[in-house]
Amino acid sequence: MTQLLLWLHIGFAIFALGPLTAVTMSTPRFIRSKDLNVLRYLHRTTRIYAIGAIGVFVAGVLLGRDYLGKPYLSISMTLFIVAAVLLVIVDRDQSSAIKLLGAEPPTDDAKAQRARIGAFSGVIALIWLVILVLMVWGSPA
């Protein structure tokens, strides 16, 4: 069972967190170019991969159930929750940018949303890297 959970945890991390990071980090470029079709696609894709990212957390908690008191796991889970909250903000900003740019005539160029999405996407990517470091160097051999 442990091996299956490990495979699920790693698989979810590769196939959900990687694309999720790429999608959120590319969103500001398409806000700047005001490409609503691509923005709608990126917003939908963000939601799909964010749901997949929950699998990383669940498999990780089940996998580390015997080590939940260890600092590396507590820190990792806390950082994951922080990243999830930032993803909710990114999702909200994607939605509001689509509404602003889709209005006739456009009422705003969504600069605030573009800046927040860019900043939070970078922070989320750094959080994923910190969690990776904690998982590799903190976990028992």
N, C-alpha and C positions, 0 to 999 in steps of 0.2 A: 504494500500500500504506500509506503514511504517513497519508493521509486516512482510510482505513478504520480503522486503528488508533486514530486520534484520535476518530473517531465511536464506536468500541467503548468506548474509555476513558471518554469523557464519558457515554455511555449507561449503562454499568455503574455509574458514580458516581452518576448521578441515580436510576436505578431500583433500585439495591441499597443504597447507603449511606444514602439518605434514609429509606426504610422501615425499614431496620435500626436506625437511630438512634431513630426514633419508637417502634418496638416495644420496644426495651430501656428507653427512658425511661418508657414507660407501665406496665411490669411492676410496679414497687413499689406503684402504686395498687391493683392487683388482688391483690397479696399482702396488703395491708392489709385489703381487703374479703373475703379468703379465697374468691375465686371460682376454683375449681379448673378449671372448663371453660375459662375465658378464659386462665388461666395455662398450661394445656397447649397451647392454640392459640398463645399468644405464644412459648412455648418452641420449638415446631415452626417457627414463622415466623422466629424468630431464627436457627435453624440453616439454613433455606433461604436467607435473605438473606445470611448470613455466607458461604455457599458462593458466592453471586453476587458478593460483595465480592472474592473471590479474582480474579475477572475484571478488576476495576479494577487490581489490582496487576500481573497478568500483562500486560494491554494497556499499562499504563504503562511497565513495564520494556522491552517490545518497542518501544514508541514512542520511549523515551528512550535506546535502546541506544548512540547516538553521543554522549550527554551524561552517561553514568553517572559520570564523574569530577567532575561539577559539584556544588558543595556543596548546592544546592537539591534536587537529586535524591537525594543520599545522606541528607540530613536527612529528606526526605519518605518515603523507603523505610523508614528506621529508625522514624519515627513510625508508619507503617502497621503495621509488625511489632509495635510496642508496643500499638497499638490491637487487633491481632489477639489478642495474649496476654490483654489485658483482656477481650476478647469470650469467650475460652475460660473465664475466671473467671466472667463473667456467666452463660454457659450452665450452668456447674456449679452456680452459686447458684440459678438458676431451677429446675434439676432437684431440688436438695435442698429448696427451698421447697415444691415440689409434693409431695415425699415426706413432709415434715413436716406439711403441712396436710392431706394425704390419709390420714394414719394415724388409726385409730379407737381411742381418742379422740385428737384432735390433741395431740401431745406438746409442741409448741412453736408460737409464733405467727410464726416466721421473721423476727423483727426484724433479726437480724444479716444475713441474706441480703438483706432489703429495703434496708437501709442500704448494703451493698456494691454492690448492683445500681444503686441511685440514684447513688452517688458515681462508680462506674466508667462508667456511661452518660454522665454529664456530662463526664467527662474524655475519653471517646471522641469525643463531639460536638465538644469543643474541639480535639482532635487533627485531626478532619476539617477544621475551619475553618483551622487553621494550615497544613495541607497545601494547602488551596485557595489561601491567600495565597501560599505558596511557589510553587505552580504558575503563578499569574497573574503575579506580579512577578519570579520568578526565571527563568522559561523564556525562551529566545531568541525574538525576534520573527519 
